Amino acid sequence: MEAKVSKLVEQLEASEREIARLQSLNVENQKLQQRITELENALVGATKDSWGNTFNTQAAKILNSNIEKTVPQLLSKIEQLEKNVQEKDVVIAQMQQTAPDSVISEFGEIGAYESVEF
């Protein structure tokens, strides 16, 4: 039974590592979205600057094209990451619900007093 509990703990730890990785990717995506917003604002500000509008129309078109290509990819990646996080949350919740019961049933009172930290 220790092997089952150990396996559950390992699975839970792997799930938590995956969630942490997904959360860091989510943070990275948020930073990228913020950078896109900053670039868009800089583009708007560049056309209004008093230094002669050296940011020409062709460069603006290229930048806008790149932004238009990047934003949908980022949004799709964020949706995928959010879906993965939700799925992992469900798995962790299921493991947390089943793990304590199996420990108590296997180890009796000792299992009821000791808690397994994940």
C-alpha positions, 0 to 999 in steps of 0.5 A: 500500500505504501507503493500506491500512496508513494505513487499517488504522491509522485503523481501529485508532485508531477502535476504540481510541477506541471501547473507551476510550469503552466503558470510561468508560461501564463505569466510570460504570455501576460508579459508578452501581451503587455509588451504588445500593448506598449508597442501599439501605444508607441506606434500611436505615439510615434505618429504624433511626435514632434520630431518629424514623424521619422517612423514611416508608414511602411515600418508601421505597416510591418509592425502592425502586420507582425502584431496581428500575426502574434496576438492570435497565437498568444491568445490561443496559447493562453487559452490552451494553458488555462485549459491545461491548468483547469484539467490539472486542478481537477486531477489534483482535487480528485487525488486530494479527495481519494488519497486521504481516504485510502491512507486511512483505510490502509493505515487505520488511526495512524493514517487519520492523524498524520497528514500527507503534504503535497 
